Amino acid sequence: MTRLAFIGGMYSNYHALVATLADIRAHGADATYFLGDLGAFGPYPDRVPELLIERGIAGIQGNYEESLSTRADDCHCGYTDPRDNYFAQLSYDYTFAHTSDALKDWMGTLPRTIRFEAGGLRFLLVHGSPRRINEFLWRSTSPEPFLEKLCRDFAADAIVCTHTGLHWYRALPDHRHIINAGVIGRPANDGRTNVWYALVDVDGVNLRVEFVPVAYDHHRLADEMQREHLPEPFIETILSGWWTTCLEILPAKERAAGKF
């Protein structure tokens, strides 16, 4: 059996990353991968990539790394609502201004995808989807035939993604799987302050997915966000567990599960 850990968007939440890596170590994972979006809502964006480099953890670009490394004017997050884009721009501008040029250049060396085999399964790691780095794969709007086609078109048995901020898993026919690892950068819009990562056990062509909750010092993070003058709605999300921004993109079913 092979045990794999997948970490979704970190959003500059260094405290959650430290806690997540410790939890992964305690679970005895054979390999750990990050899925992009190292910066965003949180403070001190250099801390997350520095730790990943120090620990030698492999991973891929998200839309944030693509934008930062090319010195783009915005995050290319894929939002369509003006309110979402307003807060996304505030987040990106702060992250851009506080990320070192050396780390921006390092982000440009990250691959867009990672492929490997574990057991009898072909894994494909992407940020948004295999089709587009900022495509949102939501549980409620991703019908099984569409997901099966993604696996066929991109020659994968297990596609692992993030970007939506909400974790979910779908087992498909013929030993195929879609795993959205969620994110550790902010809560999952469920009124809980913990964050989530994905732990995947592979035994031949059999696969078991567990979403693991991680508690961390979210009060310390909120204090640092306050000191850095980040938007109050971002801080409210960290303290309450409910999304207050960048939620207009949510489909109706996912929106109804939140507070706002």
N, C-alpha and C positions, 0 to 999 in steps of 0.2 A: 504494500500500500504506500502511496505517495500522498503527503499532506502539503497543500499549497495555501498560502495566505495572500489575499488581494486587498490592497488599500486604495480606496477611491479618493476623490478630491480632498486635499489637506487644507486648502484655503488659509495657509499661514498659521494654522493651529498647531504650533510646536508642542504644546503641552499634551494635546490629544495624541500626537504622533509618538512622543516618548512613551506614553501609557500603552498605546497600541502595540508598539514594537516589543515592550516587555510582556504583554499578554500573548503575542504570537510566539515569543521565545518559550513561555510557560506551556503553550500548547504543543511544542515540539514540531513546528512546521519545518519541512525540508527545504522550502524555498519561499521567498517573499517578493512580491512585485507591487510597484505602485503604478497607478493608472492615469496620472496627470492631474493638472490644476493644483500645483503646489502652493500658489498664492491666490489671494482674493480678499475675503472679508476681514481677515485678522491682521495683527500687528507684526512688525519685524520680519518681513518676508524672506530675508536671507537665512533665517534659522532652519527652516524645513529642508531646503536643498543641501545646506551644509551637513545636516545630520544624515541625510540619505547617502551623500557622497562618503562621509566618514564610515558608515556602516556597510558600504559597498552593495547597496540594494539596487537591483535592476528595475527599470520602468520605462514608461513611454511619455511622449508629449501629450498634454491636453491643449485645449485652445489657448489657455493662458501662456504656456511655454512657447507655443507657436507665435503668439502675438508679441510677447516680451523679447524673444530672441530676434525677431525681425523688426523690432522697434515700431510696431504698429500703433495706431492712435487709439484703439479700443481692444477689448478682449475677444471680439468675435464670438461671443457666448451663444448667439443664436436666438436671443430674445426678440420679440416683435412688439411688445407693449411699451409705450413711452415711459411708464413708471419703472418697469423692470430695467429698461436701458439707462434711466437716470441713475439708479443706485448701482448698476453694474459699472457705469462710468466712474462714479466716485471710488468704487473699490479698485478698479483698474488703475486709475491715476495715482492713488496712494501706493499701490504695489509697484508700479513702474518707477516712481520716484525713489523708492526705498530698496530696490533690488540692484545689487552691484552689476556693473557691466560684465565682470568676469562670470558671474552666475547666469546672466542673460545669454552670454555666448555658450556656456555649458548646456543650457536648455536647448539651444539649437542643435546640439550633437545627439540629443535623445531621438530614438526611432519613433516613428508614428505608430507602429504596431510591433508586437512580438509574437512569434510563432514557436511552439515547441510541442513535443509529444510527451504525454504522461500516461502510463498504463497503455491502454489501447486507444486513447483518445487524442485527437489533434486539437490543441488549444490555440485560440486567436485572442490576443489582448488588444483592445481598442479603447479609445476614450469615450466618444459618443456612440458611434456605430461603425461597422466596417465601411459604410458608404460615405460617411462624413464625420469629421472630428467633432462637430458641434451638433450632431443630430441627437434628439432626445428620444430614448427608448423607454416609454412608460409602460407599466404593467397593463393599464386599462386600455391602451390604444395600440397594443402590439399583438394582433391576432396570431394564432398558431401558424397558419399557412405562410404569413409574412416572415415569421421567425425561421420557419423551416427553409424558406427560400434564401434567407441570409446565410444560413449554414451551407446550403448547397452552392450558392454563387461564390462564396468565399472559402470553400473547401475546409470547413471547420466542423468539428464535432461539439466543441464547447467554446462559445463566444463570451468573453468576460468584458464588461464595460462599466462606466460610471456616468458622470455628467448630469444626471437628473437630480442627484442628491437623495434619492429614495431607493432603498435596496429591495430587490425582488429576484425570484428564481422561477424559471419555467422548464420543466422536463418535457422534451419533445420525442416523437417516435424515432426509432432506429438509433437509440443511444446518443441523441443530440440534446444540447442544453444551452440555455441563455442565462447568464448570471450577471445581474447588475449589483455590483459590490456596495453601492451606496457611497457615502462619504464620511470622513472623520473630521471634516472641517467645521461642520455645524450639525445640530441635532436633526432628526428625521421628521420634523414637523408633527411630532406626536405628543408634545407636552412633557417629554423626558429630556433631561440635560445630557444624557450619555450619547455617544456616537457609536457607529457600527462598522465592522469590516467583515469580509467573507473568508471563511475557512472551508477548504474543499478537500475531501478525501477521495482519492482515485484508486480503485482496485480493479485492474483490468479495464473492462468497458463500463464498470459500475462506478457511479459518482454520488457522493453525498455532500450536500451543501449546508453549512451552518452559518448563520449570521450572528456574530458575536458582539454583544454590547460592551462598551468600554467606558468606564467612569474616569474622569480626569478632573484637575483643579480648574473648573470652569469659572469660578469666582476670580481666580488669579488672571485668567485670560480676559475676563470682562474688565478688570481693573487696568490691564495694559491697554486694552482697546480705548478705554476712557482717557488714559494719559496721552494716547496718540491722536485723540480727537476724531476717532472714527465715528460714523453715524450712529446715533442712539438706537435706531431700529435694529442695527446689526447686534448691538450689545443686548438689547431686549431678547433677541432670539437665543443667544447663548445662555441667558439667565432663565428663560421661560420654557425653552424647548419648542416654541412655536415660531414658524417663519413669519416675518413681518414684511419682508421685501423679496423681490425676485420670485414671486409666486403667481403672477398673472399668467405665466406660461403653463401652469398646472392644468391638466385636463380636469373635467368636472368631477370625476370620481375622486381623484387625488386631492383636489381643492376642498371637497366636502369633508375630507377626513381631518383637515386642519382647523385652526381656530378662526382664521381671518379669510 
